[in-house]
Amino acid sequence: QENPLSGLFNNIFSTKILCDCASKNKLRKFVLISSDKAVRPTNIMGASKRLAEMVVQSIDAEENNTKFCIVRFGNVINSSGSVIPLFRKQIAQGGPLTITHKNVTRYFMTISEASSLVIQAGEYANGGDVFILDMGDQVKIIDLAEKLIYLSGRNISHDGQGEGIEIQEIGLRPGEKLYEELLISGDKLKTENNKIFRSVEKYPSKEVLTKVLDDLYNASLTNDVIQIRDILKTNVEGFKEVKHE
């Protein structure tokens, strides 16, 4: 969010380069790992992830040799971006544990489960598929924080009173949602695996997408973030930036 150009190049243009390389080398399958943040995004990072999905879908529509697909899911426990390693570090330092909001919920899945389902979803790909992983129920982050404190053998300090580790609410980050979604619209279609679903989602033609990418690239050359936001808002369904007080 603080450096939108990095998000554009990493999520959109790099995806396009990899797709082109896969086509050129006639790879059998190409799987894009996406994110729940691509659904009705509230910041540029999420919008860039959805546009990366659209790049894959659009290229697949023009490609006969390589089957391109997308797998979209939420947080992976103990991954580099997971909150759990941060909580463990904060507990080791004696606290406080910091949460953005007491009502924030997130999906969680283990690394082994996510990896296995991604591989299986790739095998199911017919081309242009958007696969959604069943991640169970969303977990309240404050409940997760409390459980980790108790599992570490410590108590919770309330308002700085008593011995233990305090949980502090520090406020939502720009564009951060209270909860995440996996489905943009319509229904989830079943696959052979009851943990993997297909989502049928709209995407632009290659001609339209090519112009969008050209416009984004030109805006990035002059660091025109306002123009970048306008392009994304026009072309990414449900993109609405949210700013918190």
C-alpha positions in Angstrom: 0.0 0.0 0.0 2.9 2.4 0.8 4.7 1.5 -2.5 1.9 0.7 -5.1 4.4 0.5 -8.0 6.1 -2.5 -6.4 2.7 -4.2 -6.1 1.9 -3.5 -9.8 5.1 -4.9 -11.1 5.2 -7.9 -8.8 1.6 -8.9 -9.1 0.6 -7.8 -12.6 3.5 -7.3 -14.9 5.6 -10.1 -13.5 2.6 -12.5 -13.8 2.2 -11.4 -17.5 5.9 -12.1 -18.2 5.6 -15.6 -16.5 2.4 -16.4 -18.5 4.1 -15.4 -21.7 7.1 -17.6 -20.9 4.9 -20.5 -20.1 3.1 -20.2 -23.4 6.3 -19.8 -25.4 7.7 -23.0 -23.8 4.4 -24.9 -24.2 4.1 -25.8 -20.5 1.2 -28.1 -19.6 -0.1 -26.2 -16.7 0.3 -22.7 -15.1 -1.1 -22.1 -11.6 -1.3 -18.5 -10.2 -1.4 -18.4 -6.4 -3.9 -15.6 -5.6 -5.4 -14.2 -2.4 -8.7 -13.5 -0.7 -7.6 -9.8 -0.9 -8.5 -9.9 -4.7 -12.2 -10.1 -3.8 -13.8 -6.7 -3.6 -10.4 -5.2 -2.9 -10.0 -2.2 -0.6 -6.5 -1.2 -1.5 -4.1 -1.2 -4.5 -2.4 -4.5 -3.4 -5.7 -6.4 -3.5 -6.8 -4.7 -6.8 -3.4 -5.7 -8.4 -4.0 -9.3 -7.3 -7.4 -9.4 -9.0 -6.0 -7.8 -12.1 -3.2 -10.5 -12.1 -6.0 -13.1 -12.0 -7.6 -11.4 -15.0 -4.3 -11.5 -16.9 -4.2 -15.3 -16.4 -7.8 -15.7 -17.5 -7.4 -13.5 -20.6 -4.2 -15.3 -21.7 -5.8 -18.7 -21.3 -8.6 -17.7 -23.6 -6.1 -17.1 -26.4 -3.9 -20.1 -25.6 -4.2 -23.7 -26.8 -1.1 -25.5 -25.4 -0.9 -24.3 -21.8 -3.8 -24.5 -19.4 -3.8 -21.5 -17.0 -5.7 -21.4 -13.7 -5.9 -19.5 -10.5 -6.1 -20.8 -6.9 -7.4 -18.3 -4.4 -7.2 -18.7 -0.6 -6.5 -16.9 2.7 -3.8 -17.0 5.3 -1.3 -19.8 5.7 -0.2 -20.5 9.3 3.4 -19.7 10.0 4.0 -18.3 6.5 6.1 -15.1 6.3 3.1 -12.9 6.2 1.2 -14.7 9.0 0.3 -13.0 12.2 1.3 -16.0 14.3 5.1 -15.6 14.1 4.6 -11.9 15.1 2.5 -12.9 18.1 5.1 -15.5 19.1 7.9 -12.9 18.9 5.8 -10.4 21.0 5.1 -13.1 23.6 8.8 -13.9 23.8 9.5 -10.2 24.4 6.9 -10.0 27.2 4.2 -8.3 25.1 2.1 -6.4 24.3 0.4 -8.4 21.5 -0.9 -6.0 18.9 -4.1 -6.5 17.0 -5.6 -4.0 14.6 -9.2 -4.4 15.7 -11.0 -6.7 18.2 -13.6 -7.8 15.5 -11.1 -8.7 12.7 -11.5 -12.3 11.5 -9.3 -14.2 9.0 -9.2 -17.6 7.3 -6.3 -19.9 8.2 -4.9 -23.0 6.6 -1.7 -25.1 7.3 1.2 -25.0 4.9 0.9 -28.7 4.1 -2.9 -28.5 3.5 -2.6 -25.4 1.2 0.3 -26.9 -0.8 -1.6 -30.2 -1.3 -4.8 -28.5 -2.4 -3.0 -26.2 -4.8 -1.3 -29.1 -6.5 -4.6 -31.0 -6.8 -6.5 -27.9 -8.1 -3.9 -27.5 -10.8 -4.7 -31.1 -12.0 -8.4 -30.2 -12.2 -7.7 -27.2 -14.5 -9.5 -27.1 -17.8 -8.1 -23.6 -18.5 -9.1 -20.2 -17.1 -10.4 -21.8 -13.9 -10.6 -19.8 -10.6 -10.3 -22.3 -7.8 -11.3 -21.5 -4.2 -10.1 -23.5 -1.3 -12.5 -24.4 1.6 -10.7 -22.8 4.5 -13.4 -23.5 7.1 -14.7 -20.8 9.4 -13.0 -17.5 9.9 -11.1 -17.1 13.2 -11.2 -14.0 15.4 -7.6 -12.7 15.7 -8.2 -11.6 19.3 -9.2 -15.2 20.1 -6.1 -16.4 18.4 -3.9 -14.0 20.4 -5.5 -15.1 23.7 -5.0 -18.8 23.0 -1.4 -18.3 22.1 -0.8 -16.4 25.3 -2.4 -19.2 27.4 -0.5 -21.9 25.4 2.8 -20.1 26.2 2.0 -20.5 29.9 1.2 -16.8 30.5 -1.8 -14.9 31.6 -3.5 -11.9 30.0 -3.1 -8.5 31.5 -6.2 -6.3 31.2 -5.6 -2.5 30.9 -2.2 -3.0 32.3 -3.5 -4.5 35.5 -2.0 -7.6 36.9 0.8 -9.8 35.8 0.7 -11.1 32.2 0.7 -10.0 28.6 -1.5 -7.2 27.4 -3.3 -7.2 24.1 -3.4 -3.8 22.5 -5.8 -2.6 19.8 -3.8 -0.4 17.4 -6.3 0.3 14.6 -7.0 -1.0 11.1 -4.3 -0.3 8.5 -5.3 1.6 5.4 -7.6 -0.6 3.3 -7.7 -3.4 5.8 -11.0 -5.3 6.0 -12.6 -6.6 9.2 -13.2 -9.9 7.3 -12.1 -11.5 4.1 -14.1 -13.1 1.2 -13.2 -15.7 -1.4 -16.1 -15.5 -3.9 -16.7 -12.4 -6.0 -20.1 -13.4 -7.3 -22.3 -16.4 -8.2 -22.0 -19.8 -6.7 -19.2 -22.2 -5.9 -19.1 -25.2 -8.2 -18.0 -28.6 -6.8 -14.9 -30.5 -8.0 -13.8 -34.1 -7.2 -12.3 -32.8 -4.0 -14.8 -31.4 -1.4 -12.2 -28.9 -0.3 -11.8 -27.3 -3.8 -14.4 -25.3 -5.6 -14.6 -23.5 -9.0 -15.8 -20.0 -9.3 -17.1 -18.7 -12.6 -15.9 -15.0 -12.9 -15.9 -12.4 -15.6 -12.8 -11.1 -17.2 -12.0 -8.7 -20.1 -11.0 -9.6 -23.6 -7.3 -9.6 -24.5 -7.6 -6.3 -26.4 -9.2 -4.5 -23.5 -6.7 -5.9 -21.0 -3.8 -5.0 -23.2 -4.9 -1.4 -23.2 -5.4 -1.5 -19.4 -1.9 -2.8 -18.9 -0.4 -0.3 -21.3 -2.2 2.6 -19.4 -1.0 1.2 -16.0 2.6 0.9 -17.3 2.6 4.4 -18.7 1.2 5.8 -15.4 3.8 3.9 -13.4 6.6 5.5 -15.5 5.6 8.9 -14.1 4.7 7.6 -10.7 1.1 8.8 -11.3 -0.6 7.0 -8.4 -3.9 8.9 -8.9 -4.1 7.7 -12.5 -3.2 4.2 -11.4 -6.0 4.2 -8.8 -8.5 5.5 -11.4 -7.5 2.7 -13.9 -7.9 0.0 -11.2 -11.2 1.4 -10.0 -12.5 1.4 -13.6 -11.4 -2.2 -14.4 -11.4 -4.2 -11.2 -14.9 -5.2 -10.0 -15.8 -4.1 -6.5 -12.5 -2.1 -6.0 -13.2 0.6 -3.4 -10.4 2.0 -1.3 -11.2 2.2 2.4 -9.5 4.7 4.7 -9.8 4.4 8.4 -9.7 7.2 10.9 
